[in-house]
Amino acid sequence: MRIVTRQALDRLRALGRRKESYVGPWLPEPLLTAPEVAEDVELADSVSMAMLLVLETLAPIERAVFVLREVFDLDYDEIAEAVDKTPTAVRQIAYRARAHVAARRPRGVVSPAQTRAALGAFQRAVETGDLQSLLDILAPDVVALSDGGGIKHALLRPIVGAGKVARLLAVGWWKRDAERSVELVQINGGPGLLVRVNGKIDGVLAVRVENGYITGAYHVRNPEKLSRVERETAVSR
């Protein structure tokens, strides 16, 4: 545990340096998951794209302590040994990390059925380019992020607001290729869209749903991050 934790911390710090020169927004690598993952609401929330983005806002040591405590339920003495801190310091770090995550995680519990319904309506609106239908399903303060990694065309900064995001979806990402198809799949424990162009995977779109509305749209096109959407990745407690 100590070796793995310290290797993970080294990896997080290296990724942090890489992000400083990353082209456009950075999104976590999406995973194609089995439908039953979504039925476990707590598990689905812990691996969701929205939660991974929240964890990215933690400092590496805060993230390590949060995961070891909240996910693996280790005691403070064990965590202290793994991260080379005192138990008292680890308790303080855990408290700050929990407060940070709680302030930024999705508000309320959304059932898998509600999420599927919202995404189904979203998929139909996107495929038809129906601007009004998109406006009906997007929250007023929805945020769209797109990650091309400087390799594929993508947004260079977040787009905020239902009107801007609806217009982007209606005439932007989806209308450039005649052979484009959109498939409803499970991404990181929740519904998402798998986009193919000429039969090949071009990207995925994961969404964050709150109160029946889509509040976040996360579009990953960077080919270096799409290796885990060709087949299901096993996820369990």
N, C-alpha and C positions, 0 to 999 in steps of 0.2 A: 504493500500500500504506500509506504513511504517513497519507494523508488518511482512508482507510477505517478504519484502526486507531483513529485519534483520534476519529472519529465514533462508532465502536462503543463506545469508552470513555465518551464523553459519554452514549450511550444506556444503558449499564449503570449509570452513576451516577444517571441520571434514574429508571430502573426501581427502583433501590435505595431511592430516596426514596418512590416510590409504594408499595412493599411495606410500608413502615412503617405505612401506614394501610389496608392490604388486609384484607378481611374473610375470616378463616379461612386455611387453608394456601394457599400459592402454588405452582402447578405450571407447568412449561414448556408452551408451546403444542404440542399433539400434531400429528404429520404422518402422513397416510396414505401409506405407501410400498409400492413394488412388491415382490412375493415374492422376487425375486432378490437384494434387498438383504440379506435374512436369511442367504443362502448365503455371503456374505462376512462371516465372524465378526468380524473386526477393524473393518470399516466399521459393521456393525450395533451393535457395542458402543459405538462413538464417538458415535452419534446416539441411543442408547437413552434412555428417560426417566430411568432410574437414573443414567446418566452425566451427563446434563444437570443433574440435581439435585446431583450431586457438584460440577460446575463452578460451580453457583450459590453454593457455600460458599467459593469463592475470591474474594479481593479483585479488583476490576476489572483492575488492572495485572497481577496474577498470572494471571488468566484469559487476558488478551491474550498474554502471553509464552508460556503453556502451549500455546495454540492455534497460534500462529505457529511454535513450535518443533516440537511433537509432531505437528501435523496437516499444516502446510505445509512443515516441514523447512527453515526458513530458518536461516541462520547467525546467530551472536550479534551480529555487527556490524550486520547488516540490522535485526534486532529492536531493537537499541539505538537506531538512528536513528528507527525507527517510534514508539517509546514514550518517546523523549527521556531515555534513561538511558545509563550507560556500559556497555560490554560486560561488564565485571566484575560490575556490579550485576545485569545481565540473567542472567548465569550463576547467581548466587545465587538470584534470583527463580525461575528455571526449576527449580533443584534443589528448592526448598521446595514449589513447585507440584506437581512430579512425586511427591514424597513424600506430600503431602496427598492427591492423587488416588489413588495406589496403596493407601493405607490405607483408602480408602472405596469403591473400585470393587468390583463383584461378584467374589466369590472363585471362581477356576477358570473354565474354558471350558465352556459348555453348548451342545451341538449344537442346530441348528434343530429336528431331529426330537424331541429331548428336550423342548424348549420347547413345541413344538406339542402333544405328548402331554399335558404338564402342563396346558396351557391348555384342551385339549379336555375333559379330565376336570373342570376347573374350570368350564367353560361348562355342562356337563351338570348339575353339582351346583347351580350358580346357578339354572339354568332350572327345576329340579325343587324347589329349596328343601330339598334333602337335607342336613341338618346334619352327619351323620356323614361323608358323602362330602366335604364341604368340609373337615372336620377332617383327613381323610386326606391332602389335597393341600396344606394350608397348613402352613408351617413354624411351630414353636412361638412364635418371636419375630417373626412376620409383622407388617408395618406397613401400615396403610391410610391413604391421604391422599385427600381429596376437595376439589376446587376449584370453588366456585360463584361466586366473585368478588363475593359479596353480591347477586347477581342471581337465582341459582337456589339451591334448598335443597341444602345440602352440609354435611359435617362441619366443625365449627369448630376442631377440633384432631385430631391423629393418633390413631388407634386401634391399640393394640398387643396382640398375643397371638392365637393361633389361635381360642380360644373366642369372644372378643369380635368378631373379624372375621367368623367364620363366622356368628354370630347376626345380625350387621349385614347380611351378604349374603343370608342366607336369608329375612329378614323385613323388611329395610329398603329399600334402593334399588330392588329389583326387583319388589315386590308392590303398588305403589300404583296402577298403571294396567293395565287389562285389555288394552289394545292395545299392550303393550310387546313389542318383539322384540329379540333379541340376535344379532348377526352376527359371525362370526370373520373378522378382517381383520389386516393388517399395520400396526402403529403404531410409528413410529420404529425401523424395522428389525427389529421383533419382533412376535410374535402379540399381538393385543389384541381387545377386544370393542367393536363399534360398537352403541350402544343407540339404538333409535328408539321414539318414542311417537306413536301415530296416524300412522305413516309418516314423521315428521320426526325428524331427528337430535336426540337429547336429550343425548348425552354419549358419551365413550369411556372404556374401562378398559384401561390398559396394565399389564402385570405384570412383575415381576422374578423369574426362576427360577434357583435354585441347588440343585444336587444333586437335581434332580427335584421339588423343593418350591417353592411360591410364597412368596417372602420379602418382596415388596412389591407393593401394589396401588394404582394411581394413577388416580383417577376424576376426569375433567375434565368439568364441566357448564357452566362459564362460557361463554355463547354467543359472547362476544367472542374466544374462543380456539378455536372450532370451524370456522373458515373453511377450514382446511387438511385437513379430513377428508372433504370432499365429493368430492374428486378426488385422484389420486395426485400426490405431489411427487417430482420426480426427485432422487435422491441418489446421488452417485458419489464416488470418490476424486479 
